[in-house]
Amino acid sequence: MGRPVSHTDVPLQEWIDNDLRSVGLPDHVFQHISAMARLHAENRYDRKVTGRSASGVADFVRKNEDLFTR
């Protein structure tokens, strides 16, 4: 799309402790999201659910550019 995109790589535990915890979620929701984030960080969700490999964010944006333009 011709626009720069930047990010900050925040260590998982730091994100959980400083960002996620501060949202004030009920404990069971906090625990669930924390567990899902840990599993994602460990590539435990790198599976073929639909029978084909998952596409990346860049592919999704390329295929759905109209969703990201004004």
C-alpha positions in Angstrom: 0.0 0.0 0.0 3.1 2.2 0.0 2.9 3.3 3.6 5.5 2.4 6.2 4.4 0.2 9.1 6.4 0.0 12.3 6.0 -2.0 15.5 7.7 -2.4 18.8 8.7 -5.9 19.8 7.6 -6.2 23.4 8.6 -9.4 25.3 5.6 -11.5 26.0 5.8 -11.5 29.8 6.3 -7.7 29.8 3.1 -7.3 27.6 1.1 -9.6 29.9 2.3 -7.9 33.1 2.2 -4.3 32.0 -0.4 -4.0 29.2 -2.8 -6.9 29.4 -3.1 -6.8 33.2 -3.9 -3.1 33.2 -7.0 -3.6 31.1 -8.9 -4.9 34.1 -10.3 -8.1 32.6 -12.0 -10.7 34.8 -9.4 -13.2 35.9 -10.6 -16.1 33.8 -10.5 -13.9 30.6 -7.0 -12.6 31.6 -5.8 -16.2 32.1 -7.3 -17.3 28.8 -5.8 -14.5 26.7 -2.4 -14.9 28.5 -2.4 -18.7 27.7 -3.4 -18.0 24.0 -0.6 -15.5 23.7 1.9 -17.9 25.1 0.8 -20.7 22.8 1.0 -18.3 19.8 4.5 -17.2 20.8 5.5 -20.9 20.9 4.1 -21.4 17.4 1.5 -23.8 18.7 -1.1 -22.4 16.4 0.9 -23.0 13.2 -1.6 -25.6 11.9 -3.6 -26.2 8.8 -7.1 -25.8 10.1 -8.7 -25.4 6.7 -6.5 -27.9 4.9 -4.1 -25.3 3.5 -1.3 -23.3 5.1 -2.2 -20.1 6.9 -1.5 -16.9 5.1 0.4 -14.0 6.6 -0.8 -10.6 7.4 0.9 -9.2 4.3 -1.0 -11.6 2.1 -4.3 -10.8 3.8 -3.7 -7.0 3.3 -2.7 -7.5 -0.3 -5.9 -9.5 -1.0 -8.1 -7.1 0.9 -6.6 -3.8 0.1 -10.0 -2.1 0.0 -10.4 -2.8 3.7 -7.3 -0.7 4.5 -7.9 2.3 2.2 -10.2 5.2 2.9 
